Amino acid sequence: MQDAVANPWAAKARALDRYRWLQLRERHGLLGSALRFAREALGDWWFGVRAKRRLGSSIATEPCDFLMLQSAPKVIAFQRKKLLIEGLRGRGHSLVETALQAPKTILRKRLLKSPPHPVPTRYFGIAAYAEWLAEHHQPRILLNDRNGSLYAPFLRLALNARGSLLVHLAHATTVESSRRLGMNDYDYYFLFGQSSLEALQARALRFGSSTAVPAGSHMIDSTYDLPPADPSLRTLLILGVGPDKEKEAGYQATYVLLRDWVSVHPEYQVLVKAHPRSDVPFWRQAAAKLPNLRVLPKESTLADALAQASLVVNIMSNAVIEAALARRPILYVNAGDDVDIFSQQRFLGNRVSSLEQLSSALERMAGDYAGAVERADRFAEYHLAQGSKGLSNCLTLLEQLLAGQGCEGSELSESLACEAGLRGMQQRNGMEGSCFERAYVINLDHRQDRWLQTVKSLQAVGIVAERFPAVDVARLKADGDQPSQVLREFLARVDGAGASDAAEHKLMATWACMRSHLAVIRTAKARGLDSVLILEDDCDFEPYSHAVLKRVAKQLCGRSWQMLYLGGTLKKGSQCVELSENLMSVSRVRLAHAYMVHCSLYDRILEEAPASGLPLDWYYSERLQADVKVCMIKPDLAYQRLFDISDIEQVERRPKLKTRRAIKRWFATLRYGRD
């Protein structure tokens, strides 16, 4: 701490080393990370060595109110910030637009000023260029464009020393998994909306701290404030994907699916809005053969395209947010296996992946066009604060900052939570090597036998957990808390059973189970927990659980996650991708006897689960997991206790001989031991 105060520049450099190492470890093994780290360090060091010899002798100053720092000179030509720049200048503020230069240009033009404190040679060139920018332009506010820029931490130091601010302008939602979005060292971080904030909060690896402000999009004005279209127009707009994605099998299959549908539905006029970097050869060939298909010219703006359409098909494009803002009903069509990063299924309905589903979805939309518009509105509100007033709101907030008034937002703290952070967390748990902040066991008051069994099982693997009183059926009846008719019909359909005492018991027990889990999540939220481990009282653990959990704690470092299962059943059609030795990225996990929830999901689960009409584990697997980051530990650590009667099903669980599973458990015991 004293070193950081005495020389914040050197402290920042050391922290960057750690951050960059953790970034590499997210994707590579130890050796691969070490080699890449060494290669990057050598390149940075050589830049620093040359920078020390090329310091500027004198620096002319050009003070301004705002410095718009683009990510590269070529980006200026795209004019993405045109509306914001014109707005600030139109309000009488001086603004200079420039871009980060390449190291060769920096050295050749001597765009370097020695930092006020010693900096390791590796970061000297980066720090000296940041100091030069602050000295030359002397902006009161620097508007940063580049995600993940290593210049940002040093720019903030140089600006703050002069009483100036660093504001980062998001140029899209931050829901993507790009590693660059881990950079968070700004005074203010202007985000598009709530989805962006939740995505950043869910990141395990964040460098620096900032005040995150849901400012809206500075690229959107009243152009997108369109009235709802006429449903009888029957004009469908397809939003194309980028040229890189167009080469992938899943997107090609989606294009084929849409083309085949267009060919048999001449009653629809279909427009294609290409991605700015794509020439859409697939759609141009199709348009030459299909009279009801047209590729819009490149000069046609997105707003113009939306004004012509009554329906929008999105595959995986950021433009879906503008489409929702323009009050156009949206269909999510994707024949690939992408994660729904925009939460389209949450707001707009299930993903369409076949001709039959597409036709059915369009029929439903035609029958409830107003409802589809309403869903698009909710989707837009989630992603875009201020809606079509995003530009004017950003201008107002920037003027507030210029006047020294500040602006409200959420504190987004640094998260480099590996060794030190995890040690603190482990001490709070009373469990060395853990990866959760607190654990609760849901237990009915009259089932003390189960609680004692669970305590014994937890002690054997070194987990400390609190008992959480479960909601029982009698309490539900006393409170008049009845399950929905939709849930009743769902269970009757799944179980194939009519009205009976057993069916009624299962319905009420299922509802009580959900209420118990939600009560734990509500408690975790009230206590400000970053994450919570939820266990049911019929949960037992494998003898190697402690050893595996210690490994998982390290493997989670720098990795974004929102749910983590210690055991469960992967249903048919689930995705399963290996992330590390003991972690898999999964979807469609059933059972909820042992799982962790990140704080970024608390509000969503509390709002959606009771209204879903599904049992809790079905809601998780069929709705929630469609667009959140779900991990599962391998090998499975937790299972439901055998020879125990389920409170919901009212049947005894008996062992089933599964050879493959038995072999896996045997090998896991040999590998990890019994500790």
NORLIN-V646886 format. One record per backbone hydrogen bond with DSSP energy under -0.5 kcal/mol. NH is the residue of the N-H (numbers start at 1). CO is the residue of the C=O. E is the energy in kcal/mol with one decimal. If there is no record, write none. Layout:
nh,co,e
NH,CO,E
NH,CO,E
This chain:
nh,co,e
5,1,-1.7
6,2,-2.7
7,3,-2.9
11,7,-1.9
12,8,-2.1
13,9,-1.9
14,10,-2.3
15,11,-2.2
16,12,-2.2
17,13,-2.0
18,14,-1.8
19,15,-2.5
20,16,-2.9
21,17,-1.9
22,18,-2.4
23,19,-2.2
24,20,-1.8
25,21,-2.1
26,22,-1.0
26,23,-0.6
27,23,-0.6
27,24,-1.1
28,24,-2.2
33,29,-2.7
34,30,-2.3
35,31,-2.5
36,32,-2.2
37,33,-2.8
38,34,-2.3
39,35,-2.2
40,36,-2.6
41,37,-2.6
42,38,-2.3
43,39,-2.0
44,40,-2.6
45,41,-2.7
46,42,-2.4
47,43,-1.8
48,44,-2.3
49,45,-2.6
50,46,-2.1
51,47,-2.3
52,48,-1.9
53,49,-0.6
53,50,-0.9
54,51,-1.2
56,112,-2.5
60,58,-0.5
62,136,-3.8
64,137,-0.7
64,138,-0.8
65,94,-0.9
66,94,-2.2
67,141,-2.0
68,66,-0.6
68,96,-3.1
69,67,-0.9
69,143,-2.7
70,68,-0.9
70,98,-3.0
75,72,-1.3
76,72,-0.7
76,73,-1.0
77,73,-0.6
77,74,-0.5
78,75,-1.3
79,75,-0.6
79,76,-1.3
80,75,-0.5
82,79,-1.3
85,81,-2.9
86,82,-2.8
87,83,-2.1
88,84,-2.5
89,85,-2.5
90,86,-2.5
91,87,-0.9
92,89,-1.8
93,88,-2.0
96,66,-2.3
98,68,-2.9
98,96,-0.5
100,70,-2.3
105,102,-0.6
106,102,-2.4
107,103,-2.5
108,104,-2.5
109,105,-2.6
110,107,-0.6
111,106,-2.4
112,110,-1.7
113,128,-1.6
123,120,-1.5
124,120,-0.7
124,121,-1.0
125,121,-0.6
127,123,-2.8
128,124,-3.0
129,125,-1.8
130,126,-1.9
131,127,-2.4
132,128,-1.9
133,129,-2.4
134,130,-2.1
135,131,-2.2
136,132,-3.2
137,133,-2.2
138,133,-0.5
138,134,-1.3
140,64,-1.1
140,65,-0.6
141,65,-1.7
142,165,-2.7
143,67,-3.1
143,141,-0.6
144,142,-0.8
144,167,-3.0
145,69,-1.6
148,180,-0.5
149,146,-1.0
152,149,-0.9
155,151,-2.6
156,152,-2.5
157,153,-1.6
158,154,-2.6
159,155,-2.8
160,156,-2.9
161,157,-1.8
162,158,-0.5
162,159,-1.4
163,160,-1.5
164,159,-2.8
165,140,-1.9
167,142,-2.8
167,165,-0.5
168,188,-2.7
169,144,-2.7
169,167,-0.5
170,168,-0.7
170,190,-2.2
181,178,-1.3
182,179,-1.9
183,180,-1.6
184,207,-2.3
186,184,-1.4
186,209,-0.7
187,166,-1.6
188,166,-1.7
189,211,-2.6
190,168,-2.6
190,188,-0.6
191,189,-0.7
191,213,-3.0
195,382,-2.0
197,193,-1.7
198,194,-2.6
199,195,-2.1
200,196,-2.1
201,197,-2.5
202,198,-1.6
203,200,-1.1
206,204,-0.6
206,415,-2.4
207,182,-2.8
208,206,-0.5
210,412,-1.8
211,187,-1.2
212,210,-0.7
212,410,-3.3
213,189,-2.8
213,211,-0.5
214,212,-0.5
215,191,-0.8
215,213,-2.4
216,191,-2.0
218,216,-0.5
220,217,-1.2
224,221,-1.5
225,222,-1.7
226,224,-2.1
229,327,-0.5
231,229,-0.6
233,230,-2.3
234,231,-0.9
236,234,-0.5
236,269,-2.9
237,311,-2.6
238,236,-0.5
238,271,-3.2
239,237,-0.5
239,313,-2.5
240,238,-0.7
240,273,-2.7
246,242,-1.9
247,244,-1.0
248,245,-1.9
252,248,-2.2
253,249,-2.5
254,250,-1.5
255,251,-2.4
256,252,-2.3
257,253,-2.3
258,254,-2.4
259,255,-2.6
260,256,-2.7
261,257,-1.8
262,258,-2.6
263,259,-2.1
264,260,-0.7
264,261,-0.9
265,262,-1.3
268,265,-1.8
269,234,-2.2
270,268,-0.5
270,292,-3.2
271,236,-3.1
272,294,-2.0
273,238,-2.8
274,272,-0.7
275,241,-0.5
278,275,-2.3
284,280,-2.0
285,281,-2.2
286,282,-2.0
287,283,-2.7
288,284,-1.3
289,286,-1.3
290,286,-1.8
291,289,-0.6
293,290,-1.5
294,270,-2.3
296,272,-2.3
296,294,-0.6
300,297,-1.7
305,301,-2.2
306,302,-2.6
307,303,-1.9
308,304,-0.9
308,305,-0.7
309,305,-0.6
309,306,-0.9
310,235,-2.9
311,235,-1.8
312,329,-2.2
313,237,-3.3
314,312,-0.5
314,331,-2.7
315,239,-0.6
320,317,-1.8
321,318,-2.0
322,318,-0.5
323,319,-2.1
324,320,-2.1
325,321,-2.2
326,322,-1.9
327,324,-1.8
328,323,-1.7
329,310,-0.6
329,327,-0.5
331,312,-2.7
333,314,-2.1
333,331,-0.8
334,332,-0.5
334,352,-2.4
340,626,-1.3
341,339,-2.0
343,340,-1.6
347,343,-1.1
348,344,-3.8
349,344,-0.6
349,345,-0.8
352,332,-3.0
358,354,-2.1
359,355,-2.4
360,356,-2.4
361,357,-2.6
362,358,-2.1
363,359,-1.9
364,360,-2.4
365,361,-2.2
366,362,-2.3
367,363,-1.7
368,364,-1.1
369,366,-0.6
372,368,-1.9
373,369,-2.1
374,370,-2.1
375,371,-2.1
376,372,-1.9
377,373,-2.1
378,374,-2.1
379,375,-2.2
380,376,-2.4
381,377,-2.4
382,378,-1.8
383,379,-1.6
384,380,-3.2
385,192,-2.8
385,383,-0.6
387,384,-1.0
389,386,-2.5
390,387,-1.3
391,220,-2.0
393,389,-2.4
394,390,-2.4
395,391,-2.3
396,392,-2.1
397,393,-2.6
398,394,-2.4
399,395,-1.9
400,396,-1.9
401,397,-2.2
402,398,-2.3
403,399,-1.8
404,401,-1.6
405,400,-2.6
410,212,-2.7
412,210,-3.1
413,411,-0.7
415,206,-2.3
417,204,-0.7
418,416,-2.4
422,418,-3.0
423,419,-2.2
424,420,-1.9
425,421,-2.0
426,422,-3.0
427,423,-2.2
428,424,-1.7
429,425,-1.7
430,426,-1.8
431,426,-1.8
434,431,-1.2
440,533,-2.5
441,466,-3.0
442,440,-0.5
442,535,-2.9
443,441,-0.5
443,468,-2.4
447,444,-1.8
451,447,-1.5
452,448,-2.3
453,449,-1.9
454,450,-2.8
455,451,-2.6
456,452,-1.9
457,453,-2.1
458,454,-2.8
459,455,-2.6
460,456,-1.5
461,457,-0.7
461,458,-0.8
462,458,-0.6
462,459,-0.7
463,458,-2.3
465,463,-0.5
466,439,-2.6
468,441,-3.4
470,443,-2.1
472,470,-0.5
476,472,-1.7
477,473,-2.3
478,474,-2.2
479,475,-2.3
480,476,-0.7
480,477,-0.6
481,476,-2.6
482,480,-1.1
488,484,-1.8
489,485,-2.6
490,486,-2.2
491,487,-2.5
492,488,-2.0
493,489,-2.1
494,490,-2.7
495,491,-2.8
496,492,-1.2
497,492,-0.8
504,500,-2.3
505,501,-2.3
506,502,-2.4
507,503,-2.2
508,504,-2.3
509,505,-2.9
510,506,-2.5
511,507,-2.0
512,508,-2.5
513,509,-2.3
514,510,-2.0
515,511,-2.4
516,512,-2.0
517,513,-2.2
518,514,-2.7
519,515,-1.7
520,516,-1.7
521,517,-2.1
522,518,-2.6
523,519,-2.0
524,520,-2.6
525,521,-2.3
526,522,-2.2
527,523,-2.0
528,525,-1.3
529,524,-2.6
532,597,-1.8
533,438,-2.9
534,532,-0.6
534,595,-3.1
535,440,-2.6
535,533,-0.5
536,593,-2.1
537,442,-1.2
539,536,-1.3
540,639,-2.9
542,637,-2.6
545,542,-1.8
548,544,-2.0
549,545,-2.9
550,546,-1.8
551,547,-1.3
552,548,-2.6
553,549,-2.3
554,550,-1.0
555,551,-2.3
556,552,-1.9
557,554,-1.2
559,556,-2.4
561,202,-1.0
562,629,-2.9
563,629,-1.8
564,596,-1.8
565,631,-2.5
566,594,-2.2
567,594,-0.8
569,590,-2.3
571,569,-0.6
571,588,-2.5
574,571,-1.8
577,585,-2.7
579,583,-2.5
580,583,-1.8
583,580,-0.6
584,632,-1.9
585,577,-3.5
586,584,-0.6
586,630,-2.2
587,575,-1.1
590,569,-3.2
590,588,-0.5
595,534,-1.9
596,564,-3.0
597,532,-2.2
598,562,-2.6
599,530,-2.7
601,598,-2.2
602,599,-1.0
605,601,-2.6
606,602,-2.4
607,603,-1.8
608,604,-2.9
609,605,-2.1
611,608,-0.6
612,608,-0.7
612,609,-1.3
619,615,-2.6
620,616,-2.5
621,617,-2.2
622,618,-3.1
623,619,-1.9
624,619,-2.2
625,620,-2.6
626,623,-1.2
627,624,-1.5
630,628,-0.9
631,563,-2.7
632,584,-2.2
633,565,-2.7
634,582,-1.6
637,566,-2.9
638,566,-1.9
639,540,-2.4
641,538,-3.8
643,653,-3.3
644,641,-0.6
646,644,-0.6
646,651,-2.4
650,646,-1.9
653,644,-2.1
654,652,-0.5
658,656,-0.8
659,657,-0.5
662,658,-2.5
663,659,-2.4
664,660,-2.2
665,661,-2.3
666,662,-1.9
667,663,-2.5
668,664,-2.4
669,665,-2.2
670,666,-2.0
671,667,-2.5
672,668,-3.0
673,669,-1.8
675,543,-1.0
675,673,-0.6
